[in-house]
Amino acid sequence: MYQHKIVPLVLVILLMLASCIKRYDPEIKSKEAVKYIITGGVISGDKVQRVNISITSPLSNPKYIPVSFCAVKIIDGKGNTYTASDVWDGNYEAIIPESELVPGHTFKVDVQVPGGAHIVSDFDQIQECPEVDSVYYILKEIPTSNPYINIKGIQFYVDLDAENFSCRNFRFEATETWEYTAIFAYDIYHSVCWVTSNIRSVFTLSTKNQSENIYKLYPLHFVDNYSSQRLRYKYSLLISQFSLSEAAYDYWEKIRINNVDQGGLYENQPFQIVGNMHNLSDPAQQVLGFFGASTKRSKRIFVGEVKGLPIEYIDCRPAVWPEIPNPECIDCTRAVGGTNSKPDFWPN
């Protein structure tokens, strides 16, 4: 008798729990459904200045949606105009004389979108930037969910020495290149490849609250010895250091926080990041992105054999002969991003 009473009670509880699980589709106003995204900037140290234009995609189907056939101009504080060419896929490029790419000069972007939207940015000022001081790595072990197993690898760092410079705000970009092999390749042209990838993390640094314009051991990314071939043969890291205005630093710092420091569900929530773009045709229509001006300095390092770090990655696992291996084990160009064209900067 008791069991017959329990069963209906359990069913009622399960139905109540199920009724609490409901899909949430945020109500988005029409003006917020589609927004333009404009990024890029004027960089002293680059021969070509770039602008990217796209629109936001639905939350249910996130993807990159470029906007082509825009009329794009970069305008400096003296009134000079530099027309950017449409090089497709939402990308636009302009050439500005090096004589104009000096600290103190200001630039903005002016975009006329097909259909009538006229978008402009605020002016941003080029800041002076020191050379990259030092880029290096330190052996490190990262704990896992298993208290008896740690992931081994190398942690990269960069030092900043801007003691003789006025700029106090910086951003770093990291681009990695590594050599890898296909152990079952049928000829030499498909056995050795290289892949280049941008580290997606955002790295910002400000020394404005320090007495000295120096910073040591700024952490970049970690490369392990287990999940890929990145450290098996030779690895290269290119660090680009950008000087930023206060407005540019605030924008990139918010992006860093939004990407990294969100925490749990009830901690820091992603927030809307306001850049320096304005829709003159419809001021109520928000435009995302930031168009900045900065100076770039770069340094490349190579990593060969790392003493004290065994390489545990095994080619083509879990394939076991005579099973048919993965395609990239036969042709290295089949791996994502792989090419058998040796980079110009790669050592012999």
ZADO-1210 file (C-alpha; in nm, 4 decimals, padded with zeros to 6 digits):
<atoms>
<atom x="00.0000" y="00.0000" z="00.0000" code="MET" pos="1"/>
<atom x="00.2796" y="00.2347" z="00.0891" code="TYR" pos="2"/>
<atom x="00.4532" y="00.1790" z="-00.2463" code="GLN" pos="3"/>
<atom x="00.1340" y="00.2652" z="-00.4376" code="HIS" pos="4"/>
<atom x="00.1270" y="00.6034" z="-00.2622" code="LYS" pos="5"/>
<atom x="00.4949" y="00.6730" z="-00.3316" code="ILE" pos="6"/>
<atom x="00.4792" y="00.6197" z="-00.7102" code="VAL" pos="7"/>
<atom x="00.2243" y="00.8977" z="-00.7823" code="PRO" pos="8"/>
<atom x="00.4189" y="01.1336" z="-00.5541" code="LEU" pos="9"/>
<atom x="00.7411" y="01.0688" z="-00.7450" code="VAL" pos="10"/>
<atom x="00.5649" y="01.1301" z="-01.0767" code="LEU" pos="11"/>
<atom x="00.4275" y="01.4613" z="-00.9513" code="VAL" pos="12"/>
<atom x="00.7756" y="01.5729" z="-00.8406" code="ILE" pos="13"/>
<atom x="00.9284" y="01.4759" z="-01.1774" code="LEU" pos="14"/>
<atom x="00.6588" y="01.6679" z="-01.3637" code="LEU" pos="15"/>
<atom x="00.7209" y="01.9735" z="-01.1475" code="MET" pos="16"/>
<atom x="01.0953" y="01.9567" z="-01.2170" code="LEU" pos="17"/>
<atom x="01.0367" y="01.9157" z="-01.5883" code="ALA" pos="18"/>
<atom x="00.8052" y="02.2161" z="-01.5913" code="SER" pos="19"/>
<atom x="01.0872" y="02.4263" z="-01.4445" code="CYS" pos="20"/>
<atom x="01.3142" y="02.3555" z="-01.7412" code="ILE" pos="21"/>
<atom x="01.2164" y="02.5973" z="-02.0133" code="LYS" pos="22"/>
<atom x="01.4105" y="02.7281" z="-02.3089" code="ARG" pos="23"/>
<atom x="01.4885" y="03.0977" z="-02.2768" code="TYR" pos="24"/>
<atom x="01.4932" y="03.3016" z="-02.5966" code="ASP" pos="25"/>
<atom x="01.5861" y="03.6625" z="-02.5155" code="PRO" pos="26"/>
<atom x="01.3527" y="03.9241" z="-02.6538" code="GLU" pos="27"/>
<atom x="01.5658" y="04.1413" z="-02.8798" code="ILE" pos="28"/>
<atom x="01.4332" y="04.4685" z="-03.0139" code="LYS" pos="29"/>
<atom x="01.4557" y="04.5152" z="-03.3898" code="SER" pos="30"/>
<atom x="01.7256" y="04.7817" z="-03.3651" code="LYS" pos="31"/>
<atom x="01.9379" y="04.5530" z="-03.1511" code="GLU" pos="32"/>
<atom x="01.8917" y="04.2431" z="-03.3656" code="ALA" pos="33"/>
<atom x="02.1534" y="04.3404" z="-03.6245" code="VAL" pos="34"/>
<atom x="02.4472" y="04.5654" z="-03.5492" code="LYS" pos="35"/>
<atom x="02.7480" y="04.6682" z="-03.7518" code="TYR" pos="36"/>
<atom x="03.0912" y="04.5691" z="-03.6207" code="ILE" pos="37"/>
<atom x="03.3854" y="04.7810" z="-03.7356" code="ILE" pos="38"/>
<atom x="03.7401" y="04.7058" z="-03.6204" code="THR" pos="39"/>
<atom x="04.0926" y="04.7902" z="-03.7279" code="GLY" pos="40"/>
<atom x="04.3157" y="05.0884" z="-03.7020" code="GLY" pos="41"/>
<atom x="04.6196" y="05.2816" z="-03.8099" code="VAL" pos="42"/>
<atom x="04.9383" y="05.1135" z="-03.6923" code="ILE" pos="43"/>
<atom x="05.2805" y="05.2689" z="-03.7189" code="SER" pos="44"/>
<atom x="05.4991" y="04.9765" z="-03.8174" code="GLY" pos="45"/>
<atom x="05.2557" y="04.8251" z="-04.0687" code="ASP" pos="46"/>
<atom x="05.2795" y="04.9020" z="-04.4402" code="LYS" pos="47"/>
<atom x="04.9065" y="04.8478" z="-04.4917" code="VAL" pos="48"/>
<atom x="04.6297" y="04.9834" z="-04.2686" code="GLN" pos="49"/>
<atom x="04.3266" y="04.7570" z="-04.2330" code="ARG" pos="50"/>
<atom x="03.9575" y="04.7907" z="-04.1514" code="VAL" pos="51"/>
<atom x="03.7109" y="04.5041" z="-04.1089" code="ASN" pos="52"/>
<atom x="03.3342" y="04.5454" z="-04.1407" code="ILE" pos="53"/>
<atom x="03.0742" y="04.2841" z="-04.0502" code="SER" pos="54"/>
<atom x="02.7338" y="04.2504" z="-03.8872" code="ILE" pos="55"/>
<atom x="02.6231" y="04.0538" z="-03.5846" code="THR" pos="56"/>
<atom x="02.4652" y="03.7118" z="-03.6344" code="SER" pos="57"/>
<atom x="02.1691" y="03.5535" z="-03.4528" code="PRO" pos="58"/>
<atom x="02.2419" y="03.4022" z="-03.1113" code="LEU" pos="59"/>
<atom x="02.1019" y="03.0736" z="-03.2389" code="SER" pos="60"/>
<atom x="02.3460" y="03.0635" z="-03.5322" code="ASN" pos="61"/>
<atom x="02.6664" y="03.2546" z="-03.4524" code="PRO" pos="62"/>
<atom x="02.8880" y="03.3134" z="-03.7557" code="LYS" pos="63"/>
<atom x="03.0964" y="03.5756" z="-03.9331" code="TYR" pos="64"/>
<atom x="02.8899" y="03.7895" z="-04.1738" code="ILE" pos="65"/>
<atom x="03.1109" y="04.0308" z="-04.3731" code="PRO" pos="66"/>
<atom x="02.9872" y="04.3519" z="-04.5324" code="VAL" pos="67"/>
<atom x="03.1314" y="04.4313" z="-04.8740" code="SER" pos="68"/>
<atom x="03.1073" y="04.7264" z="-05.1169" code="PHE" pos="69"/>
<atom x="03.1410" y="04.9908" z="-04.8447" code="CYS" pos="70"/>
<atom x="03.3023" y="05.3291" z="-04.9090" code="ALA" pos="71"/>
<atom x="03.5785" y="05.3436" z="-04.6468" code="VAL" pos="72"/>
<atom x="03.8073" y="05.6384" z="-04.5761" code="LYS" pos="73"/>
<atom x="04.0701" y="05.6945" z="-04.3094" code="ILE" pos="74"/>
<atom x="04.0983" y="06.0615" z="-04.2157" code="ILE" pos="75"/>
<atom x="04.3789" y="06.2183" z="-04.0122" code="ASP" pos="76"/>
<atom x="04.3626" y="06.5161" z="-03.7791" code="GLY" pos="77"/>
<atom x="04.4993" y="06.7462" z="-04.0480" code="LYS" pos="78"/>
<atom x="04.2142" y="06.6618" z="-04.2855" code="GLY" pos="79"/>
<atom x="04.4054" y="06.4272" z="-04.5151" code="ASN" pos="80"/>
<atom x="04.1909" y="06.1437" z="-04.6537" code="THR" pos="81"/>
<atom x="04.3126" y="05.7950" z="-04.7453" code="TYR" pos="82"/>
<atom x="04.0686" y="05.5764" z="-04.9386" code="THR" pos="83"/>
<atom x="04.0591" y="05.2081" z="-04.8447" code="ALA" pos="84"/>
<atom x="04.0122" y="04.9417" z="-05.1116" code="SER" pos="85"/>
<atom x="03.7632" y="04.6581" z="-05.0737" code="ASP" pos="86"/>
<atom x="03.9763" y="04.3407" z="-05.0710" code="VAL" pos="87"/>
<atom x="03.6716" y="04.1200" z="-05.0098" code="TRP" pos="88"/>
<atom x="03.5274" y="03.9279" z="-04.7170" code="ASP" pos="89"/>
<atom x="03.4629" y="04.2470" z="-04.5206" code="GLY" pos="90"/>
<atom x="03.8266" y="04.3580" z="-04.5344" code="ASN" pos="91"/>
<atom x="03.9452" y="04.6998" z="-04.6514" code="TYR" pos="92"/>
<atom x="04.3028" y="04.8240" z="-04.6922" code="GLU" pos="93"/>
<atom x="04.4626" y="05.1666" z="-04.7227" code="ALA" pos="94"/>
<atom x="04.8172" y="05.2967" z="-04.7647" code="ILE" pos="95"/>
<atom x="04.9307" y="05.5880" z="-04.5471" code="ILE" pos="96"/>
<atom x="05.2807" y="05.7397" z="-04.5876" code="PRO" pos="97"/>
<atom x="05.5216" y="05.6512" z="-04.3090" code="GLU" pos="98"/>
<atom x="05.5887" y="06.0216" z="-04.2598" code="SER" pos="99"/>
<atom x="05.2335" y="06.0547" z="-04.1257" code="GLU" pos="100"/>
<atom x="05.2515" y="05.7536" z="-03.8929" code="LEU" pos="101"/>
<atom x="05.4239" y="05.9297" z="-03.6045" code="VAL" pos="102"/>
<atom x="05.3353" y="05.9688" z="-03.2356" code="PRO" pos="103"/>
<atom x="05.0902" y="06.2511" z="-03.1769" code="GLY" pos="104"/>
<atom x="04.9059" y="06.2196" z="-03.5078" code="HIS" pos="105"/>
<atom x="04.5375" y="06.1303" z="-03.4887" code="THR" pos="106"/>
<atom x="04.3168" y="05.9219" z="-03.7191" code="PHE" pos="107"/>
<atom x="03.9546" y="05.8163" z="-03.7566" code="LYS" pos="108"/>
<atom x="03.7596" y="05.5966" z="-03.9977" code="VAL" pos="109"/>
<atom x="03.4604" y="05.7027" z="-04.2082" code="ASP" pos="110"/>
<atom x="03.2360" y="05.4259" z="-04.3470" code="VAL" pos="111"/>
<atom x="02.9454" y="05.4568" z="-04.5895" code="GLN" pos="112"/>
<atom x="02.7578" y="05.1251" z="-04.5891" code="VAL" pos="113"/>
<atom x="02.5505" y="05.0218" z="-04.8940" code="PRO" pos="114"/>
<atom x="02.1950" y="05.1143" z="-04.8087" code="GLY" pos="115"/>
<atom x="02.2717" y="05.4463" z="-04.6464" code="GLY" pos="116"/>
<atom x="02.4248" y="05.3902" z="-04.3005" code="ALA" pos="117"/>
<atom x="02.7030" y="05.6442" z="-04.2383" code="HIS" pos="118"/>
<atom x="02.9387" y="05.5388" z="-03.9567" code="ILE" pos="119"/>
<atom x="03.2395" y="05.7230" z="-03.8173" code="VAL" pos="120"/>
<atom x="03.4773" y="05.6672" z="-03.5265" code="SER" pos="121"/>
<atom x="03.6281" y="05.9094" z="-03.2806" code="ASP" pos="122"/>
<atom x="03.9836" y="06.0221" z="-03.3461" code="PHE" pos="123"/>
<atom x="04.2511" y="05.8117" z="-03.1772" code="ASP" pos="124"/>
<atom x="04.6119" y="05.9197" z="-03.1279" code="GLN" pos="125"/>
<atom x="04.9283" y="05.7270" z="-03.2121" code="ILE" pos="126"/>
<atom x="05.1396" y="05.6648" z="-02.9022" code="GLN" pos="127"/>
<atom x="05.5135" y="05.6023" z="-02.8950" code="GLU" pos="128"/>
<atom x="05.6148" y="05.2447" z="-02.8191" code="CYS" pos="129"/>
<atom x="05.9423" y="05.0860" z="-02.7012" code="PRO" pos="130"/>
<atom x="06.0935" y="04.7754" z="-02.8570" code="GLU" pos="131"/>
<atom x="05.9829" y="04.4413" z="-02.7105" code="VAL" pos="132"/>
<atom x="06.2206" y="04.3876" z="-02.4198" code="ASP" pos="133"/>
<atom x="06.2265" y="04.0092" z="-02.3651" code="SER" pos="134"/>
<atom x="06.0138" y="03.7079" z="-02.4592" code="VAL" pos="135"/>
<atom x="06.0890" y="03.3786" z="-02.2850" code="TYR" pos="136"/>
<atom x="05.9365" y="03.0688" z="-02.1281" code="TYR" pos="137"/>
<atom x="05.9504" y="02.8816" z="-01.7982" code="ILE" pos="138"/>
<atom x="05.8807" y="02.5115" z="-01.7401" code="LEU" pos="139"/>
<atom x="05.5490" y="02.4664" z="-01.5657" code="LYS" pos="140"/>
<atom x="05.3048" y="02.1983" z="-01.4538" code="GLU" pos="141"/>
<atom x="04.9307" y="02.2628" z="-01.4437" code="ILE" pos="142"/>
<atom x="04.7067" y="02.0588" z="-01.2103" code="PRO" pos="143"/>
<atom x="04.4233" y="01.8520" z="-01.3566" code="THR" pos="144"/>
<atom x="04.1078" y="01.7068" z="-01.2059" code="SER" pos="145"/>
<atom x="04.3186" y="01.4046" z="-01.1157" code="ASN" pos="146"/>
<atom x="04.5356" y="01.5015" z="-00.8145" code="PRO" pos="147"/>
<atom x="04.8032" y="01.2555" z="-00.9300" code="TYR" pos="148"/>
<atom x="04.8369" y="01.3937" z="-01.2832" code="ILE" pos="149"/>
<atom x="04.9723" y="01.7324" z="-01.3924" code="ASN" pos="150"/>
<atom x="05.0003" y="01.8691" z="-01.7451" code="ILE" pos="151"/>
<atom x="05.3597" y="01.9620" z="-01.8284" code="LYS" pos="152"/>
<atom x="05.4590" y="02.2358" z="-02.0670" code="GLY" pos="153"/>
<atom x="05.6077" y="02.5814" z="-02.1019" code="ILE" pos="154"/>
<atom x="05.4557" y="02.9109" z="-01.9931" code="GLN" pos="155"/>
<atom x="05.5497" y="03.2127" z="-02.2062" code="PHE" pos="156"/>
<atom x="05.6180" y="03.5583" z="-02.0625" code="TYR" pos="157"/>
<atom x="05.7086" y="03.9017" z="-02.1920" code="VAL" pos="158"/>
<atom x="05.8927" y="04.1844" z="-02.0152" code="ASP" pos="159"/>
<atom x="05.8201" y="04.5524" z="-02.0721" code="LEU" pos="160"/>
<atom x="06.0809" y="04.8277" z="-02.0429" code="ASP" pos="161"/>
<atom x="05.9247" y="05.1645" z="-02.1281" code="ALA" pos="162"/>
<atom x="06.1173" y="05.3695" z="-01.8748" code="GLU" pos="163"/>
<atom x="06.1999" y="05.6405" z="-02.1287" code="ASN" pos="164"/>
<atom x="05.8538" y="05.6504" z="-02.2871" code="PHE" pos="165"/>
<atom x="05.5374" y="05.8378" z="-02.1915" code="SER" pos="166"/>
<atom x="05.2893" y="05.5700" z="-02.2969" code="CYS" pos="167"/>
<atom x="05.1594" y="05.3617" z="-02.0059" code="ARG" pos="168"/>
<atom x="04.9064" y="05.1361" z="-02.1779" code="ASN" pos="169"/>
<atom x="04.9929" y="04.8345" z="-02.3924" code="PHE" pos="170"/>
<atom x="04.8472" y="04.5325" z="-02.5663" code="ARG" pos="171"/>
<atom x="05.0233" y="04.2182" z="-02.6877" code="PHE" pos="172"/>
<atom x="04.9387" y="03.9791" z="-02.9692" code="GLU" pos="173"/>
<atom x="05.0937" y="03.6332" z="-02.9926" code="ALA" pos="174"/>
<atom x="05.1228" y="03.4325" z="-03.3148" code="THR" pos="175"/>
<atom x="05.2628" y="03.0804" z="-03.3027" code="GLU" pos="176"/>
<atom x="05.4142" y="02.8695" z="-03.5818" code="THR" pos="177"/>
<atom x="05.5281" y="02.5111" z="-03.5487" code="TRP" pos="178"/>
<atom x="05.6630" y="02.2289" z="-03.7610" code="GLU" pos="179"/>
<atom x="05.4911" y="01.8902" z="-03.7663" code="TYR" pos="180"/>
<atom x="05.5066" y="01.5670" z="-03.9657" code="THR" pos="181"/>
<atom x="05.2861" y="01.2998" z="-04.1196" code="ALA" pos="182"/>
<atom x="05.4622" y="00.9736" z="-04.0322" code="ILE" pos="183"/>
<atom x="05.2863" y="00.7682" z="-04.3032" code="PHE" pos="184"/>
<atom x="05.3375" y="01.0227" z="-04.5841" code="ALA" pos="185"/>
<atom x="05.3875" y="00.8778" z="-04.9308" code="TYR" pos="186"/>
<atom x="05.6451" y="01.1411" z="-05.0375" code="ASP" pos="187"/>
<atom x="05.8598" y="01.4190" z="-04.8926" code="ILE" pos="188"/>
<atom x="05.6237" y="01.6928" z="-05.0107" code="TYR" pos="189"/>
<atom x="05.3477" y="01.5663" z="-04.7854" code="HIS" pos="190"/>
<atom x="05.5564" y="01.4648" z="-04.4847" code="SER" pos="191"/>
<atom x="05.6675" y="01.7971" z="-04.3292" code="VAL" pos="192"/>
<atom x="05.4370" y="02.0945" z="-04.2798" code="CYS" pos="193"/>
<atom x="05.4035" y="02.4131" z="-04.0809" code="TRP" pos="194"/>
<atom x="05.1003" y="02.5762" z="-03.9277" code="VAL" pos="195"/>
<atom x="05.0587" y="02.9335" z="-03.8065" code="THR" pos="196"/>
<atom x="04.7888" y="03.0277" z="-03.5586" code="SER" pos="197"/>
<atom x="04.6952" y="03.3432" z="-03.3692" code="ASN" pos="198"/>
<atom x="04.6610" y="03.3024" z="-02.9931" code="ILE" pos="199"/>
<atom x="04.3026" y="03.4109" z="-02.9284" code="ARG" pos="200"/>
<atom x="04.3580" y="03.5407" z="-02.5752" code="SER" pos="201"/>
<atom x="04.3619" y="03.9165" z="-02.5140" code="VAL" pos="202"/>
<atom x="04.6720" y="04.0482" z="-02.3349" code="PHE" pos="203"/>
<atom x="04.6558" y="04.4004" z="-02.1909" code="THR" pos="204"/>
<atom x="04.8968" y="04.5749" z="-01.9569" code="LEU" pos="205"/>
<atom x="04.8940" y="04.9161" z="-01.7904" code="SER" pos="206"/>
<atom x="05.1672" y="05.0666" z="-01.5735" code="THR" pos="207"/>
<atom x="04.9849" y="05.3941" z="-01.4995" code="LYS" pos="208"/>
<atom x="04.9528" y="05.3032" z="-01.1310" code="ASN" pos="209"/>
<atom x="05.3215" y="05.2137" z="-01.0987" code="GLN" pos="210"/>
<atom x="05.6099" y="05.4433" z="-01.0163" code="SER" pos="211"/>
<atom x="05.8223" y="05.2856" z="-01.2923" code="GLU" pos="212"/>
<atom x="05.7212" y="05.2177" z="-01.6502" code="ASN" pos="213"/>
<atom x="05.8586" y="04.8629" z="-01.6277" code="ILE" pos="214"/>
<atom x="05.6935" y="04.5241" z="-01.5915" code="TYR" pos="215"/>
<atom x="05.8476" y="04.1800" z="-01.5532" code="LYS" pos="216"/>
<atom x="05.6980" y="03.8344" z="-01.6076" code="LEU" pos="217"/>
<atom x="05.3777" y="03.9338" z="-01.7837" code="TYR" pos="218"/>
<atom x="05.2111" y="03.5956" z="-01.8574" code="PRO" pos="219"/>
<atom x="05.1114" y="03.5038" z="-02.2100" code="LEU" pos="220"/>
<atom x="04.9939" y="03.1521" z="-02.3059" code="HIS" pos="221"/>
<atom x="05.0824" y="02.7980" z="-02.2002" code="PHE" pos="222"/>
<atom x="05.1871" y="02.5206" z="-02.4432" code="VAL" pos="223"/>
<atom x="05.1644" y="02.1626" z="-02.3174" code="ASP" pos="224"/>
<atom x="05.3707" y="01.8609" z="-02.4247" code="ASN" pos="225"/>
<atom x="05.0793" y="01.6234" z="-02.4721" code="TYR" pos="226"/>
<atom x="04.7870" y="01.7487" z="-02.6841" code="SER" pos="227"/>
<atom x="04.9671" y="01.8430" z="-03.0073" code="SER" pos="228"/>
<atom x="05.2958" y="01.8341" z="-03.1975" code="GLN" pos="229"/>
<atom x="05.3673" y="02.1992" z="-03.1227" code="ARG" pos="230"/>
<atom x="05.6803" y="02.1284" z="-02.9161" code="LEU" pos="231"/>
<atom x="05.7945" y="01.8087" z="-03.0883" code="ARG" pos="232"/>
<atom x="06.0286" y="01.9573" z="-03.3504" code="TYR" pos="233"/>
<atom x="06.0538" y="02.3364" z="-03.3509" code="LYS" pos="234"/>
<atom x="05.8215" y="02.6077" z="-03.2284" code="TYR" pos="235"/>
<atom x="05.8237" y="02.9816" z="-03.3002" code="SER" pos="236"/>
<atom x="05.6437" y="03.2644" z="-03.1257" code="LEU" pos="237"/>
<atom x="05.5977" y="03.6152" z="-03.2668" code="LEU" pos="238"/>
<atom x="05.5047" y="03.8798" z="-03.0111" code="ILE" pos="239"/>
<atom x="05.3631" y="04.2135" z="-03.1249" code="SER" pos="240"/>
<atom x="05.3530" y="04.4951" z="-02.8708" code="GLN" pos="241"/>
<atom x="05.1117" y="04.7862" z="-02.9236" code="PHE" pos="242"/>
<atom x="05.1025" y="05.1214" z="-02.7463" code="SER" pos="243"/>
<atom x="04.7483" y="05.2316" z="-02.6643" code="LEU" pos="244"/>
<atom x="04.5629" y="05.5500" z="-02.5832" code="SER" pos="245"/>
<atom x="04.3483" y="05.5556" z="-02.2694" code="GLU" pos="246"/>
<atom x="04.0317" y="05.4962" z="-02.4753" code="ALA" pos="247"/>
<atom x="04.1876" y="05.2044" z="-02.6644" code="ALA" pos="248"/>
<atom x="04.3182" y="05.0463" z="-02.3450" code="TYR" pos="249"/>
<atom x="03.9775" y="05.0733" z="-02.1756" code="ASP" pos="250"/>
<atom x="03.8165" y="04.9012" z="-02.4747" code="TYR" pos="251"/>
<atom x="04.0658" y="04.6124" z="-02.4916" code="TRP" pos="252"/>
<atom x="04.0668" y="04.5687" z="-02.1154" code="GLU" pos="253"/>
<atom x="03.6885" y="04.5261" z="-02.1182" code="LYS" pos="254"/>
<atom x="03.7220" y="04.2649" z="-02.3913" code="ILE" pos="255"/>
<atom x="03.9835" y="04.0816" z="-02.1842" code="ARG" pos="256"/>
<atom x="03.7586" y="04.0824" z="-01.8785" code="ILE" pos="257"/>
<atom x="03.4588" y="03.9738" z="-02.0826" code="ASN" pos="258"/>
<atom x="03.6527" y="03.6826" z="-02.2338" code="ASN" pos="259"/>
<atom x="03.8440" y="03.5608" z="-01.9295" code="VAL" pos="260"/>
<atom x="03.6992" y="03.6802" z="-01.6010" code="ASP" pos="261"/>
<atom x="03.3311" y="03.5897" z="-01.6353" code="GLN" pos="262"/>
<atom x="03.3435" y="03.3342" z="-01.3553" code="GLY" pos="263"/>
<atom x="03.0339" y="03.1321" z="-01.2684" code="GLY" pos="264"/>
<atom x="02.6715" y="03.1822" z="-01.3646" code="LEU" pos="265"/>
<atom x="02.6034" y="03.4265" z="-01.0819" code="TYR" pos="266"/>
<atom x="02.9397" y="03.6024" z="-01.0858" code="GLU" pos="267"/>
<atom x="03.0583" y="03.8470" z="-01.3523" code="ASN" pos="268"/>
<atom x="02.8237" y="03.8344" z="-01.6512" code="GLN" pos="269"/>
<atom x="02.9273" y="03.9302" z="-02.0070" code="PRO" pos="270"/>
<atom x="02.8597" y="04.2984" z="-02.0596" code="PHE" pos="271"/>
<atom x="02.8086" y="04.5174" z="-02.3621" code="GLN" pos="272"/>
<atom x="03.1354" y="04.6726" z="-02.4733" code="ILE" pos="273"/>
<atom x="03.1063" y="05.0255" z="-02.6069" code="VAL" pos="274"/>
<atom x="03.3773" y="05.1276" z="-02.8522" code="GLY" pos="275"/>
<atom x="03.4313" y="05.4554" z="-03.0376" code="ASN" pos="276"/>
<atom x="03.2014" y="05.4012" z="-03.3373" code="MET" pos="277"/>
<atom x="02.8913" y="05.6132" z="-03.4147" code="HIS" pos="278"/>
<atom x="02.6091" y="05.5743" z="-03.6668" code="ASN" pos="279"/>
<atom x="02.5438" y="05.9266" z="-03.7948" code="LEU" pos="280"/>
<atom x="02.2441" y="05.8114" z="-03.9978" code="SER" pos="281"/>
<atom x="02.0741" y="05.6634" z="-03.6924" code="ASP" pos="282"/>
<atom x="02.2354" y="05.7667" z="-03.3607" code="PRO" pos="283"/>
<atom x="02.0105" y="05.5242" z="-03.1713" code="ALA" pos="284"/>
<atom x="02.1610" y="05.2298" z="-03.3626" code="GLN" pos="285"/>
<atom x="02.4679" y="05.1152" z="-03.1700" code="GLN" pos="286"/>
<atom x="02.7801" y="05.0197" z="-03.3655" code="VAL" pos="287"/>
<atom x="03.0256" y="04.7727" z="-03.2106" code="LEU" pos="288"/>
<atom x="03.4028" y="04.7792" z="-03.2387" code="GLY" pos="289"/>
<atom x="03.6924" y="05.0190" z="-03.2051" code="PHE" pos="290"/>
<atom x="03.9119" y="05.2002" z="-03.4564" code="PHE" pos="291"/>
<atom x="04.2445" y="05.2865" z="-03.2977" code="GLY" pos="292"/>
<atom x="04.5851" y="05.4305" z="-03.3717" code="ALA" pos="293"/>
<atom x="04.9032" y="05.2849" z="-03.2258" code="SER" pos="294"/>
<atom x="05.2652" y="05.1886" z="-03.2753" code="THR" pos="295"/>
<atom x="05.3688" y="04.8250" z="-03.3108" code="LYS" pos="296"/>
<atom x="05.6992" y="04.6592" z="-03.2187" code="ARG" pos="297"/>
<atom x="05.7617" y="04.2874" z="-03.2721" code="SER" pos="298"/>
<atom x="06.0028" y="04.0157" z="-03.1636" code="LYS" pos="299"/>
<atom x="06.0244" y="03.6508" z="-03.2668" code="ARG" pos="300"/>
<atom x="06.1772" y="03.3645" z="-03.0691" code="ILE" pos="301"/>
<atom x="06.2313" y="02.9962" z="-03.1489" code="PHE" pos="302"/>
<atom x="06.1995" y="02.7000" z="-02.9169" code="VAL" pos="303"/>
<atom x="06.3822" y="02.3762" z="-02.9909" code="GLY" pos="304"/>
<atom x="06.4360" y="02.0941" z="-02.7459" code="GLU" pos="305"/>
<atom x="06.3236" y="02.1928" z="-02.3985" code="VAL" pos="306"/>
<atom x="06.5444" y="02.0382" z="-02.1322" code="LYS" pos="307"/>
<atom x="06.3458" y="01.8618" z="-01.8646" code="GLY" pos="308"/>
<atom x="06.0318" y="01.8395" z="-02.0773" code="LEU" pos="309"/>
<atom x="05.9651" y="01.4979" z="-02.2350" code="PRO" pos="310"/>
<atom x="05.7418" y="01.5141" z="-02.5431" code="ILE" pos="311"/>
<atom x="05.4600" y="01.2707" z="-02.4786" code="GLU" pos="312"/>
<atom x="05.2573" y="01.3373" z="-02.7918" code="TYR" pos="313"/>
<atom x="05.2342" y="01.0361" z="-03.0253" code="ILE" pos="314"/>
<atom x="05.1697" y="01.0867" z="-03.3962" code="ASP" pos="315"/>
<atom x="04.8382" y="00.9613" z="-03.5293" code="CYS" pos="316"/>
<atom x="04.7044" y="00.8231" z="-03.2050" code="ARG" pos="317"/>
<atom x="04.4863" y="00.6335" z="-03.1458" code="PRO" pos="318"/>
<atom x="04.5459" y="00.4692" z="-03.4875" code="ALA" pos="319"/>
<atom x="04.7203" y="00.1310" z="-03.4606" code="VAL" pos="320"/>
<atom x="04.8722" y="-00.0378" z="-03.7613" code="TRP" pos="321"/>
<atom x="04.7306" y="-00.1964" z="-03.9796" code="PRO" pos="322"/>
<atom x="04.4279" y="00.0247" z="-03.9161" code="GLU" pos="323"/>
<atom x="04.3858" y="00.3101" z="-04.1641" code="ILE" pos="324"/>
<atom x="04.5389" y="00.6184" z="-03.9981" code="PRO" pos="325"/>
<atom x="04.3834" y="00.9616" z="-03.9934" code="ASN" pos="326"/>
<atom x="04.4190" y="01.1527" z="-04.3246" code="PRO" pos="327"/>
<atom x="04.6653" y="01.4027" z="-04.1734" code="GLU" pos="328"/>
<atom x="04.8959" y="01.1127" z="-04.0881" code="CYS" pos="329"/>
<atom x="04.9359" y="01.0420" z="-04.4609" code="ILE" pos="330"/>
<atom x="04.9293" y="01.4000" z="-04.5896" code="ASP" pos="331"/>
<atom x="05.0388" y="01.6765" z="-04.3522" code="CYS" pos="332"/>
<atom x="04.8489" y="01.9342" z="-04.5585" code="THR" pos="333"/>
<atom x="04.5243" y="01.7651" z="-04.4530" code="ARG" pos="334"/>
<atom x="04.5668" y="01.8982" z="-04.1004" code="ALA" pos="335"/>
<atom x="04.3799" y="02.2191" z="-04.0268" code="VAL" pos="336"/>
<atom x="04.5932" y="02.5194" z="-04.1210" code="GLY" pos="337"/>
<atom x="04.8808" y="02.3059" z="-04.2450" code="GLY" pos="338"/>
<atom x="05.0998" y="02.3958" z="-04.5417" code="THR" pos="339"/>
<atom x="05.4108" y="02.2339" z="-04.6856" code="ASN" pos="340"/>
<atom x="05.5494" y="02.5750" z="-04.7826" code="SER" pos="341"/>
<atom x="05.8312" y="02.6515" z="-04.5422" code="LYS" pos="342"/>
<atom x="05.7951" y="02.9993" z="-04.3866" code="PRO" pos="343"/>
<atom x="06.0575" y="03.2527" z="-04.4938" code="ASP" pos="344"/>
<atom x="06.1648" y="03.3084" z="-04.1340" code="PHE" pos="345"/>
<atom x="06.2043" y="02.9376" z="-04.0562" code="TRP" pos="346"/>
<atom x="06.5657" y="02.8278" z="-03.9894" code="PRO" pos="347"/>
<atom x="06.7285" y="02.5503" z="-04.1930" code="ASN" pos="348"/>
</atoms>
